[in-house]
Structures are given as structure tokens and as C-alpha cells.
Amino acid sequence: MICSMTGFGRGEFKSSEAEVSVEIRSVNHRYSDISVKIPKYLSFLEERIREYIQNNISRGRIDVYVSYDQLERKDSEIRVNLELAGNYFNALEQLKAQTGIKDSIPLSLIAAFPDVIVARQSEMDEEKIWSQLSEALEQAVKVLLQMRRKEGENLKLDILEKLETIETGVLEIKNRAQYVVQEYQQRLEKRIEELTKGLDIDKDRLYQEVVVFADRSNIDEELVRLKSHISQMENTLKSGGAVGRKLDFLVQEMYREINTIGSKGNDLEISKRVIDAKTELEKIREQIQNIE
């Protein structure tokens, strides 16, 4: 199944002891980029959260937000970092000296600085907290993946429809290409007749010119490769999985062939079909940027 890289999921855990919520947002990204926002006192769980995400989501910019509220409060341990408080005080004294400010430095100001006074829950049961949090995390990831799969299916159908349009255009180019050399010869003969006013000319030289034009404007190989790329993209979309990078490569190859056809075609109708194909291909390229 094809997955989009865009989605949102939320999960909760509630009991008499704690309430946990996890929200996950994901957007497209070339690689896997995971950001975890978690209360500082639960930072020991961050790596486990990352590992769980990596095991379930292969690509995208993923932001995880964790909220944990312990309902049954245990005795807290208050710790004062005297060394850090002293450093803050000395820095403020230095600032006073340099600016000429005469105000006193109240204790409340020092105490308000980060990590000077820290309240920590004593005897935290890490495995129990992880059990609670992982339940909410699992729910959030499940909802996120459902959304990504649903959007991925919509992207797949849209791309397949656009590929069908391109394939139709390729067939029209192929049908038109067989007349290009013939029409070129007719135009050349008419122009020469107008210029020479009925005088005898070297027919062999004329035919040589037509042969050179035919060789220069031949697009059979490009059409074969383009059709092959279209078929590969269709099969890749239908096979599913993390195929975003492969699809991106195929789009680049299709661009290459279409541009070559446009430069070699030497025909107004072919040029119009090339422009139409490139327009559809650009839409496909934009869609692929959202596929995992």
C-alpha cells in the first residue's frame, strides 16, 4: 500500500494514576527526521519513542508531542544547585558593574532561573511510565498511519490517472511521428520546385537530405523508453511500500525522454503533445514529493 508522508494522530492513556496524551504530526521530508517534545523529567524515554517511530514509519518529518500528568502525587525531592545559583549571581553583579545599575539582586530572581531549584519525583517507575506512554503512542501511530494510507491511496489513483493521460499522448506522438518525414519531403520538394521553376534537379541529393532529416528526427528509442518508464511507475504504485524515491527517479527519467522527443520531433503537433505530457508530469512530480 502507498503511504503519504502527511498525517496526524493522537492517542491517550487514562487511569487513576496518570493521564498521558501523545500527538504526532508528519509532513514530507527527503529522509526520516524525528523530533520529540517530552517533559524533561521523562527524557529517559525519548530514545524508546524514537525507536518505536522508526520501526513503524520509514520517511518524513515527524513531530511527537508527549503530555504526562501524574494524578497520584508522590513525595517530591527539592534540589538546589548552589553552584549554578552562585554563577547566576556573579553574572548579575558583573552586569551591574558594567551598566552602572544600582538595584539589589533579590533572592527570588536567582531562584527563578532555570535549574536553580528543581523538584523531582522520587522513585519513578520507569517501566510503568513507559507502559502507560507506549499505549498512547501506539494509538497515535495507528491513527497517523491510517491517515497516511488513506491519503496515499488517493495520491496513487491521481498519479495513475495522470499516467494514463501521458500514455495517451505518447500514442498520439507515435502515430504522428510516422508522417513527419513524409510531410518534410513534400514540403522540401515543393519549395525546391518553387525556387527552381521547373528546372531539373539532382533527386539523389534531395533524397539524401530527407534521409538525414529522418535520422535526426527519429524518436522511436525515446518512445520505447518512455513507455517502459510509464509501465514501471504503474507497477511500482500498485506494488506499494516505501517507493517515493524510486518514483522520483522514474519521473526524472521520463522528463529526460520527453525533453529529447521535444527537441528531435520537428513537428508542431508533437511539440503540443510534449508540452501536455510535461504539464502532467510536473503534477505527478509534486504529488510524489508527498509519498513515503
C-alpha positions in Angstrom: 0.0 0.0 0.0 1.2 3.5 -0.8 1.5 5.9 2.1 1.5 9.7 2.1 4.0 11.4 4.4 1.4 13.8 5.6 -0.8 12.9 8.6 -1.8 13.4 12.2 -2.5 11.0 15.0 -3.5 11.3 18.7 -3.5 8.7 21.4 -4.4 8.7 25.1 -3.9 6.7 28.2 -6.0 7.3 31.3 -6.1 5.6 34.7 -6.4 6.6 38.4 -2.7 7.1 38.5 -1.9 9.1 35.3 -3.2 10.7 32.2 -1.0 10.5 29.1 -1.5 12.0 25.6 0.6 11.7 22.5 0.2 13.7 19.3 2.1 13.0 16.1 2.3 15.2 13.1 4.1 14.3 9.9 4.9 16.1 6.7 7.1 15.2 3.7 10.8 15.1 4.0 13.6 13.5 2.0 14.7 11.4 4.9 13.5 10.4 8.3 13.6 13.3 10.7 12.0 12.8 14.2 11.6 15.5 16.8 10.3 14.5 20.2 8.9 17.1 22.6 8.6 15.5 26.1 8.7 16.7 29.7 12.3 17.0 30.9 11.8 14.5 33.7 10.7 11.9 31.2 13.7 12.5 28.8 14.9 8.9 29.6 12.1 7.7 27.4 12.9 9.8 24.3 15.1 7.2 22.6 12.5 4.5 23.1 9.9 6.8 21.5 12.2 7.4 18.5 12.9 3.7 18.1 9.2 2.9 18.1 8.5 5.6 15.4 11.4 4.4 13.3 10.1 0.8 13.4 6.8 1.9 12.0 7.5 5.0 9.8 10.3 4.9 7.3 10.4 8.5 6.0 9.1 12.0 6.7 9.4 14.9 9.1 7.7 13.6 12.3 7.0 15.8 15.3 6.0 14.0 18.5 4.4 15.8 21.5 4.0 14.0 24.8 2.0 15.2 27.8 2.2 13.3 31.1 0.1 14.2 34.2 0.6 12.1 37.3 -2.6 12.1 39.3 -1.4 10.3 42.3 1.3 12.6 43.6 4.3 11.1 45.3 6.7 12.9 47.6 8.8 15.3 45.7 12.5 15.8 46.2 13.6 19.5 46.1 17.2 20.1 44.9 19.0 23.4 44.9 22.0 23.8 42.6 24.1 26.2 44.7 27.0 26.4 42.2 24.6 27.4 39.4 22.9 29.9 41.7 26.3 31.4 42.5 27.2 31.7 38.8 23.9 33.5 38.1 24.6 35.9 41.0 28.1 36.6 39.8 26.9 37.2 36.3 24.3 39.7 37.5 26.9 41.5 39.7 29.2 41.8 36.6 26.2 43.2 34.6 25.5 45.8 37.4 29.2 46.9 37.4 29.3 47.3 33.6 26.0 49.1 33.3 26.1 51.2 36.4 22.8 49.9 37.7 22.5 50.2 41.5 19.5 47.8 42.1 19.9 45.0 44.5 19.7 41.4 43.4 16.7 39.7 45.1 16.8 36.0 46.0 13.5 35.5 44.1 15.3 36.5 40.9 18.1 34.0 41.4 15.6 31.2 42.3 13.6 31.8 39.1 16.5 31.0 36.8 16.3 27.5 35.1 17.6 24.5 37.1 18.5 26.5 40.2 15.6 24.8 42.2 14.4 21.6 40.7 11.5 19.4 42.0 11.9 15.7 41.1 9.5 12.9 41.7 11.2 10.3 43.8 11.4 6.6 42.9 9.9 6.9 39.4 8.9 3.5 38.0 10.4 3.9 34.5 8.9 0.7 33.1 5.4 1.5 34.4 5.6 5.0 32.9 6.7 3.6 29.6 3.9 1.1 29.7 1.4 3.9 30.0 3.1 6.2 27.5 3.6 3.4 24.9 -0.1 2.6 24.9 -0.9 6.3 24.0 2.0 6.2 21.5 0.7 3.1 19.8 -2.7 4.6 19.4 -1.3 7.8 17.9 0.9 6.0 15.4 -2.0 3.8 14.4 -4.3 6.8 13.6 -1.4 8.5 11.9 -0.7 5.5 9.6 -4.4 5.2 8.8 -4.5 8.8 7.6 -1.2 8.4 5.7 -2.5 5.2 3.9 -5.8 6.9 3.0 -4.1 9.9 1.5 -1.5 7.6 -0.1 -4.3 5.7 -1.9 -5.8 9.0 -3.2 -2.3 10.0 -4.4 -1.9 6.7 -6.2 -5.2 6.9 -8.0 -4.5 10.5 -9.1 -1.0 9.6 -10.4 -2.3 6.6 -12.3 -4.9 8.8 -13.9 -2.2 11.3 -15.0 0.0 8.5 -16.3 -2.9 7.3 -18.4 -3.2 10.8 -19.9 0.6 10.8 -20.6 0.3 7.4 -22.2 -2.5 8.6 -24.5 -0.3 11.5 -25.5 2.7 9.2 -26.2 0.5 7.1 -28.5 -0.6 10.2 -30.4 3.1 11.3 -30.7 3.9 7.8 -32.1 1.1 7.9 -34.6 2.1 11.4 -35.7 5.8 10.7 -36.0 5.3 8.3 -38.9 4.1 11.2 -41.1 6.7 13.8 -40.1 9.4 12.7 -42.6 6.8 12.2 -45.4 5.5 15.7 -44.9 9.0 17.1 -44.7 9.9 15.6 -48.0 6.7 17.0 -49.6 7.5 20.5 -48.3 11.1 20.3 -49.4 10.1 19.2 -52.9 7.5 21.9 -53.2 10.0 24.6 -52.0 12.7 23.4 -54.4 10.1 23.4 -57.3 9.2 27.0 -56.4 12.8 28.1 -56.4 14.0 26.2 -59.5 10.8 26.9 -61.5 10.7 23.5 -63.2 14.5 23.1 -63.8 15.9 19.6 -63.4 17.5 18.9 -60.0 19.5 16.2 -58.5 17.0 13.8 -57.0 19.7 11.8 -55.2 20.7 15.0 -53.3 17.1 15.6 -52.3 16.7 12.1 -51.0 20.0 12.3 -49.1 18.6 15.4 -47.3 15.4 13.5 -46.5 17.4 10.6 -45.1 19.4 12.9 -42.8 16.3 14.6 -41.6 14.6 11.2 -40.9 17.6 10.0 -38.9 17.9 13.3 -36.9 14.2 13.3 -36.0 13.7 9.6 -35.3 12.2 9.3 -31.8 11.5 5.5 -31.7 14.0 4.8 -29.0 12.8 7.6 -26.8 9.2 6.5 -27.2 10.1 2.9 -26.2 12.0 4.0 -23.1 9.2 6.5 -22.1 6.6 3.7 -22.4 8.8 1.5 -20.3 9.1 4.1 -17.6 5.4 4.6 -17.5 4.9 0.9 -17.1 7.4 0.7 -14.3 5.8 3.6 -12.5 2.4 2.0 -12.7 3.7 -1.3 -11.4 5.6 0.4 -8.6 2.5 2.3 -7.5 0.4 -0.9 -7.5 3.1 -2.9 -5.6 3.1 -0.4 -2.7 5.6 0.1 0.1 8.1 2.9 0.6 8.5 3.7 -3.1 8.8 7.5 -3.0 12.5 7.7 -4.0 12.0 5.2 -6.8 9.1 7.1 -8.2 11.1 10.3 -8.1 13.9 8.6 -10.1 11.4 7.4 -12.7 9.9 10.9 -13.1 13.4 12.3 -13.8 14.0 9.7 -16.5 10.6 10.4 -18.0 11.5 14.1 -18.2 14.7 13.2 -19.9 12.9 11.2 -22.7 10.1 13.8 -23.1 12.6 16.6 -23.5 14.6 14.6 -26.1 11.4 13.9 -28.0 10.5 17.6 -28.0 14.0 18.6 -29.3 14.0 15.9 -32.1 10.4 15.9 -33.1 10.5 18.8 -35.5 6.7 19.0 -35.6 4.2 21.4 -34.2 1.7 18.6 -33.2 4.4 16.6 -31.5 5.5 19.7 -29.6 2.0 20.3 -28.4 1.8 16.7 -27.1 5.2 17.1 -25.4 4.0 20.3 -23.6 0.9 18.5 -22.4 2.9 15.5 -21.2 5.4 17.7 -19.3 2.5 19.5 -17.7 1.0 16.2 -16.4 4.5 15.0 -15.4 5.1 18.1 -13.3 1.8 17.5 -11.4 3.0 13.9 -10.8 6.3 15.1 -9.5 4.6 17.4 -7.0 2.4 14.5 -5.8 5.4 12.1 -5.5 7.0 14.6 -3.0 4.4 13.5 -0.5 4.8 9.8 -0.9 6.8 7.8 1.6 
